[in-house]
């Protein structure tokens, strides 16, 4: 089987984030979105824009050009006529920063609704890039490989962990916080790193793309926990047992992963066969 192109995962993720936003937006416009889902709806637009910029970064990286921020990406892509909506999303980023600075909760929510009203119908513009003739050909070629991967059983690599942060391209300080967090939750059995830091295409500020072996019942709590960790990386996590994410997980495993945590390395076993996790430190406590 041919190897899947690295950028194909960017397209899959971008399309997924857009679908999630559009589902939230449809329910919000219909008046059926629960109040407790509003914040998730608001941030789902940010996530779609973020992965839009990430895919553009991938296209430039093929030319040997790197960027530090989404703003730099959008400015350059607009100047090069690579996309037609750069000004739209540059204005969105300004509004995003404005909302973050509002301290009053009610005023902040009013501003967030204005942002969503202003930009919700602009999301379709983002498809201009991924639907261009060049990218359509790229997508179709990889669709064939993608379908072959999806038809196979998921095989989890069980290689031992090399707890060397230099090989993972993250700081020792950040890796210690991550390990403390993983050890604090016995539901987390194993964690794999995938994406740019494994494939050798990362740049300063690249995400930590992680695959978690953990129960689905604990997944929401685990996501909430790692999103609060004070490390200089955005964590994009996936649960390997989430059926909706199965195609993505299989593709990530196909491209290559590194196991960065295994609970077996941190358990103490008693004579009766029972075990407990030898760490009780929560990740954020590592800062103190």
N, C-alpha and C positions, 0 to 999 in steps of 0.2 A: 504494500500500500504506500502511495506517495505521502509525504509529510504535509500536513495542513499548514498553510501560510499563517505566520504569527498574527498579522493584521486582521485575520478573519474573526478571531475572538473579540477584537475591538468592535467589529460590526455587529456581532451577536449581542454583545453587552449593550451597545448603544440602542439597538432595536428593542431590546428587553426593557431598558429604562424608559424609552418613549412610550411603549405599550402600558407600562405601570402608570406613568403620568396621565396618559389619556383615559385610563380607567378611572383614576381619581377625579379627573376633570369632568368627565361625563356625569359621574354621580353628584359632584358638587353643583354643576349647572342644573341638574334635575332636582336638587334639593334633598337628595337621599344620602349624602355623605355624613356619617356621624361626626359630632364635634370632636371626639377623641382621635379622629383620623385626619383632622385638618392640617396639623403640623407635618405629618408624613406626606400629605398631598403637596404642601408648599415645598418641602425639601426634595420631592421627587422631580420637580422641574429643574432644580439645581443639579441633580444627579444626571439628568438627561443632557443638560448643557455641558457638564463636566466631561462626559464620555464622548460627546460630539467633538469637543476640543482634543480629547485624547486620541481620537481617530485621525484628526487632522495632523496632530503631532507625529503619528505613525507614518503618514504620507511624507512629511518633511524629513523624517529620520531616514527614509529610504534614499534621500538625496544627501544625507550626511549633515542635515541641519537640525539643531536641537534648540529647545525653548525651555525657559524656567517657569512660565506662568501661562494660564489660559488667555490673559490679556495680550501677551506677546504673540501667542498663536493666532488669535483673531485678527490683530492688526496686520500681521504679515500675510495671512490668508486673504484678507480683504484687498491689500495692495497688489497681491499677485493674481487677483480675480479667481482664486481657487473656489471661493464661496461668494454668495451674493448677499448674505445676511449678517456679515460681521458687525456692522453698526448696531443692528438689533440687539445682539447678545453682549456687546460692549456696554450698551445702555442698561441692559438687564443687570450686569455685574455691579454697576453704580447703584442701582436700586437695591440690590442685595446687600451691599455694604451699608447703605442708608438704614435699612430695616434692622440690621444687627445693632446699630448704635442707639436705637430707641429703647429706653428703659421701661417705660410704662407698658404693661402687658396689653391693655385694651387698644392703645394707640398703635402698638406694634402690629397687632392682628389686623387692624384697619389698613395699615400700610401694606401688609402682606397680601391682603385681598386685592388691593389696588394693583400690586405687582402681577398677581395671577390674572386679573382682568385684562391687563395691558399686554401680557405676553403669551397667554394660553393658546391663542390661535396662530402664533408664530412658529410653533413647534414643527408644523408640517414643512416649513422652509428648510429645516435641517436635513430633510430627506433629499434635498437637491444634490448634496454632496454624495451620499451613498448610492443614489440612483443615477449618477452620471454614467455615460457609456463606458468609460474606462473602468470604473468601479463595479459596474454591472458584470462586465467580463470577468473581473477578478473574483467576484462573488460566485458566479456560476461555475467557474473552474473548481472552486473550493467546496461548493455545495455537494459535488459528487463524492469527494473524500469525506465530508462531514456525514453524509448519509451512511457510508460504510462504517465509520466510527460508531455512530449511534446504534447500528444493528449488532454491535459486538457487546459482550458482557463487560461490565466494569471490573477491571483488575486493579486492585490497590497494591502499589509497590510496598514491600515490607522490609526495605533496606534499613540498616541501623542509622541512628541519628548521629551526625557529626556536629556537635555543639560548638561550632566555630563561627562566630558572627562575621568574620572577615570574608568567609566564603559566601555568606548570604547577603553581603553588601548592605548591612545595617550596622549601626553602632553597637558596641558592647553594652552601653547604658540602656539602649532601647530593647535589646534582646533580653537583658535581665528582667526588665519590666514585663515583657511579653511572657517569659517563662514563669515568672511569679504569678501572673494572671492565669495562665493555663493550669498551673499546679493548684491554684486556689479553687478550681472547679472540677470535681471528679467526673463530671459529665463529659469533659473534653478528653478523649482517649488518644487521638493522634492529630497532628496538624502538618500539612504540607504547604510549602511555598511554591508558587508557580508564577508564570508571567515573565515580565522583563528582567527581574532580578535573577531568574534562573536561565533565561535564554540569552543573556548577555547584551540586552538592548536597553538597559535601564539608564536613566540620567538622574542628576541630583533632583530630589523631590518626587521620584517615582513611587507609585503606590506599593503597599505590601499586599499582594494577591494571595489569599490563604484559603485552603480547603480544610474543613473541620470534620473529623470523625466524632460526632456527638449525637445525642438523641434529639429528635425533632421537638419533643416537648420542652426541652431546655434551650432551644435555639434562640428564641427572642431575648431571653435573659442574657445569654452569652453575647449576642450582638450588642445589646445595650452596654454590657461591661466593656467590651474592647473599644467601643466608640468613645468611651470616657478616658481611655488611657492617655497619659500625657507624654506622647512620643511624636517626633516630627514626621510622621508618615500617615497617610490616609490608608485605612485598612479596608480592603474590599474582600469580604468573607463569603464563602459559600458552604452550605451543609451538603455533604456527599450523599445524604439519604433523602434530600429534597427532590422528588420526582420531576418537578418543574425545572430543576437545574441540572438534571441528569445529562442532557446533551452537552452542556457547557463543561461539566465536570469530566466527562469522557474526553472531550477535546483537550482540556488542560492536562490530563494525565497522558494523553497521546503526545503532546508537545514536550512534556518533561516537567518533573517536579523534584523538590528536595524535601525530605521529611525534616521538620525543625523541632518536633516535640513528640514524645511517646510516653504515655503515663506509666508504662512498665519500668521506665528508668527511674521513677521517683516514688515507687511503692515499696512498703515494707510488709512482708508476709509473716503471719503467725502460723503456728503448727496446725491450726484448724483450717488453714487454707484461706482465711479471710485476710483482707488487706486494707490499708488506709493510706491516704496520700500524705507523704512526709512533709509537705509544705503547707502552712496555713496563712502565708502572706498574700494579701491581695495586691495586684500589680501596682496600683497607685501608691500604696504604702512604701514602695521601693524608693519613692522620691524623698522620704523623710528619714 
